[in-house]
């Protein structure tokens, strides 16, 4: 049985006890992701389709490359044309929301859970959970860590090995530890890549 008190505190970003929330989402998504991680995913979508049922929203065209790890699944909303390379980890104690056309490189970690700095309170098995939101048309590089209560805008590139601790605005390239804006994405960038695309399609 779900404890309304613990659930409301968790979603409300207050201290709560994760062992007293009482829902069954952990067991359900772990069973489904185990089957998916051990599946012949490249030729049989059955295990992925079963895993998709664990999520809050999961479009048919999403692509996951095992292994994957989710704490609950039912707090994650995937947009259209979502792609994640191997070893995606999402600790979704609170909501994680993706826009459309999000590409994740290998070993991306997205964490909504956090623990008190004070050791005495931390040792009482209390934690907090804060949502993560990622916009549309986002490419996140390998080994990136996204921390609780972060919003990443749309049309954004996050460089490999970045640790994102604060919000990132729209239309930028950002990287580093801690992650910071490097520069805006400009018309010159678009012109350059469209010229390469024209060259690609010219010989078809």
C-alpha positions in Angstrom: 0.0 0.0 0.0 1.3 3.5 -0.9 1.8 5.8 2.0 0.2 9.1 0.9 2.3 10.9 3.5 5.7 9.7 2.2 4.6 10.0 -1.5 3.5 13.6 -1.1 6.6 14.5 0.7 8.7 12.8 -2.0 7.0 14.5 -4.9 6.9 17.7 -2.9 10.7 17.8 -2.7 10.7 17.4 1.1 12.6 14.9 3.3 11.0 11.5 3.1 11.8 7.9 3.8 12.1 5.9 0.6 11.5 2.6 2.3 8.1 3.7 3.5 6.6 5.0 0.2 5.2 1.6 -0.3 4.5 1.4 -4.1 5.4 -1.6 -6.3 7.0 0.3 -9.1 10.6 -0.7 -8.1 9.9 -4.4 -8.3 7.9 -4.0 -11.6 10.5 -2.0 -13.5 13.4 -4.1 -12.2 11.9 -7.3 -13.4 11.2 -5.7 -16.8 14.6 -4.1 -17.2 16.3 -7.4 -16.3 14.5 -9.1 -19.1 15.3 -6.3 -21.5 19.0 -6.2 -20.5 19.2 -9.9 -21.2 17.2 -9.8 -24.5 18.1 -10.1 -28.1 17.0 -6.4 -28.4 18.4 -5.9 -31.9 16.0 -8.4 -33.4 13.1 -8.7 -30.9 11.3 -5.7 -29.4 9.2 -7.8 -27.1 11.2 -7.1 -23.9 11.4 -3.3 -24.8 7.7 -3.1 -25.3 7.1 -4.7 -21.9 9.6 -2.2 -20.3 7.8 0.7 -22.0 4.7 -0.1 -20.0 6.5 0.7 -16.8 7.1 4.4 -17.9 4.8 7.3 -17.4 5.1 8.1 -21.2 7.1 6.1 -23.7 6.6 6.5 -27.5 6.7 3.5 -29.8 9.8 4.9 -31.6 12.0 5.2 -28.6 15.4 3.4 -28.7 17.2 2.0 -25.6 20.5 0.2 -25.7 21.1 -2.2 -22.8 22.1 -2.3 -20.1 19.7 0.3 -18.6 18.8 1.0 -15.0 15.7 2.8 -13.7 14.6 3.0 -10.0 10.9 3.2 -10.7 10.1 4.0 -14.3 6.6 5.4 -13.7 8.0 8.9 -13.0 9.8 9.1 -16.4 8.2 10.7 -19.5 10.0 10.2 -22.8 9.3 12.4 -25.8 9.2 11.3 -29.4 12.3 10.0 -31.2 14.2 9.4 -28.0 17.6 7.5 -28.3 19.9 6.3 -25.5 23.1 4.5 -26.0 24.3 1.9 -23.5 24.3 2.2 -19.7 21.6 4.8 -19.2 20.9 5.2 -15.5 17.9 7.2 -14.1 17.2 7.4 -10.4 13.6 8.6 -10.8 12.4 9.2 -7.3 10.9 12.4 -8.6 9.7 13.1 -12.2 12.1 13.1 -15.1 10.7 14.6 -18.3 12.3 14.5 -21.8 11.2 16.6 -24.8 11.3 15.3 -28.4 14.5 14.3 -30.3 16.8 13.7 -27.3 20.0 11.8 -28.0 22.0 10.4 -25.1 25.5 9.0 -25.5 26.8 6.1 -23.4 26.9 6.1 -19.6 24.6 9.1 -18.9 23.3 9.3 -15.3 20.3 11.3 -14.3 19.6 11.6 -10.6 16.6 13.1 -8.8 17.6 11.7 -5.4 19.8 13.5 -2.9 20.8 13.0 0.7 21.2 15.4 3.6 24.6 16.9 4.1 24.2 16.4 7.9 25.4 12.9 8.6 23.1 12.5 11.6 20.0 13.1 9.5 21.4 11.2 6.5 21.9 8.1 8.7 18.2 8.1 9.5 17.5 6.9 5.9 15.9 10.1 4.9 16.4 11.7 1.5 14.9 14.2 -0.9 13.9 14.0 -4.5 13.8 16.9 -7.0 12.7 16.7 -10.7 14.8 16.9 -13.8 13.5 18.3 -17.1 15.3 18.1 -20.5 13.9 20.0 -23.5 13.7 19.0 -27.1 16.5 18.7 -29.7 19.1 17.9 -27.0 22.3 15.9 -27.4 24.0 14.8 -24.2 27.5 13.5 -24.4 29.1 10.4 -22.8 29.5 10.1 -19.1 27.4 13.1 -18.3 25.9 13.4 -14.8 22.7 15.4 -14.4 21.9 16.3 -10.8 18.6 16.8 -9.0 16.5 20.0 -9.7 18.1 20.7 -13.1 16.3 22.0 -16.2 18.1 21.7 -19.5 16.6 23.8 -22.3 15.9 23.0 -25.9 18.4 23.0 -28.8 21.3 22.2 -26.4 24.5 20.2 -26.6 26.1 19.0 -23.3 29.8 18.0 -23.7 31.1 14.6 -22.5 31.9 14.1 -18.8 30.0 17.2 -17.8 28.4 17.4 -14.3 25.3 19.5 -14.6 24.4 21.1 -11.3 22.4 24.2 -12.5 19.9 25.0 -15.2 21.1 25.3 -18.8 19.3 27.7 -21.2 18.1 27.1 -24.7 20.3 27.2 -27.9 23.7 26.7 -26.2 26.7 24.4 -26.0 27.6 23.7 -22.4 30.3 21.6 -20.8 32.5 21.1 -17.8 32.5 20.3 -14.1 30.5 22.1 -13.0 28.8 22.4 -16.4 28.6 25.9 -17.8 27.6 27.6 -21.0 30.5 27.7 -23.6 28.7 29.5 -26.3 25.4 29.9 -28.2 24.5 27.8 -31.1 24.4 30.2 -34.1 23.3 30.5 -37.6 26.9 29.9 -38.7 26.6 26.4 -37.0 23.4 25.7 -38.9 24.8 26.9 -42.2 27.9 24.7 -41.8 26.0 21.5 -41.0 23.4 22.1 -43.6 26.1 22.5 -46.2 27.5 19.1 -45.1 24.0 17.7 -45.3 23.6 19.1 -48.9 26.9 17.4 -49.8 25.7 14.1 -48.3 22.4 14.2 -50.2 23.9 15.5 -53.5 25.1 12.1 -54.6 22.0 10.1 -53.7 
